[in-house]
C-alpha cells in the first residue's frame, strides 16, 4: 500500500469501529457448510478511529488468528481427501503412531495457502501497516491534547522543595494516544511474527513440498505473484 493511498485512507472517517471489526472477521470464523476451507480474514474499513479503538483492533487480530492460525491443525486436517474406496474394517487393526499426520495433496495445500492463509496474513499486515502510519502521523483530534497541555503548565508553575521530597520534582506527562498505539503495534507485530512462524512450520510439515523458505518470504512471493501483470 503506497503512502498516497494510506494518506487518502487516513482521513476517511467512518463510525462504529467495533462493529466494523466484528463484521470483517465474523465471516472468517465461519466456514461455508459445503466447503472444507475456512474463509479468509478480510481487513475492516481502515480509519484512525479504528486504530485508536484498541479493543476493536485487538479483536480483529485475535479473531483472525483464531480462525486461521490457532486452528491450523484442524484447517489442515480438513484438507485431507477422504478415502474413495469406502471404509475398510481391516484398517482398524493397524495402529497409527501418535502424532503421525497424513500428507496433504499438494494442490489442496496450495489452494489453502493462496485462498485462506496468505490473504488472512495480508489482511492483518494491512491493518498493522496502516495503524503504524496513524501512530506516526500528527493527531490534531486527540481529545487529551488540551488536558496534557494544562497538566504541563501546572507542573511548571508548581513550587517544589526537593529537600523535603526528592521525588516531588518529577513530572510524568500523560502519554499521547499515538504513543500508546505505537507500543501496542510493537507488541502485536512480535506476536504476529511468532504466530506466523509456528503456522508456517506446520504447513511445511504437512504439505511436504520441500520448500524451506520462511513465512515472510513465502508471503512476499505470494504478493509478487498476485501483483504480477497477467498476459
C-alpha positions, 0 to 999 in steps of 0.5 A: 500500500503506497503512502498516497493511498494510506494518506487518502485512507487516513482521513476517511472517517467512518463510525462504529469501529467495533462493529466494523471489526466484528463484521470483517472477521465474523465471516472468517470464523465461519466456514461455508457448510459445503466447503472444507476451507475456512474463509479468509480474514478480510481487513475492516474499513481502515480509519484512525478511529479504528486504530485508536479503538484498541479493543476493536483492533485487538479483536480483529487480530485475535479473531483472525488468528483464531480462525486461521492460525490457532486452528491450523491443525484442524484447517489442515486436517480438513484438507485431507481427501477422504478415502474413495474406496469406502471404509475398510474394517481391516484398517482398524487393526493397524495402529497409527503412531501418535502424532503421525499426520497424513500428507496433504495433496499438494494442490489442496495445500496450495489452494489453502495457502493462496485462498485462506492463509496468505490473504488472512496474513495480508489482511492483518499486515494491512491493518498493522501497516496502516495503524503504524502510519496513524501512530506516526502521523500528527493527531490534531483530534486527540481529545487529551491534547488540551488536558496534557497541555494544562497538566504541563503548565501546572507542573511548571508553575508548581513550587517544589522543595526537593529537600523535603521530597526528592521525588516531588520534582518529577513530572510524568506527562500523560502519554499521547494516544499515538504513543500508546498505539505505537507500543501496542503495534510493537507488541502485536507485530512480535506476536504476529511474527511468532504466530506466523512462524509456528503456522508456517512450520506446520504447513511445511510439515504437512504439505511436504513440498520441500520448500524451506523458505520462511513465512515472510518470504513465502508471503512476499512471493505470494504478493509478487505473484498476485501483483504480477501483470497477467498476459 
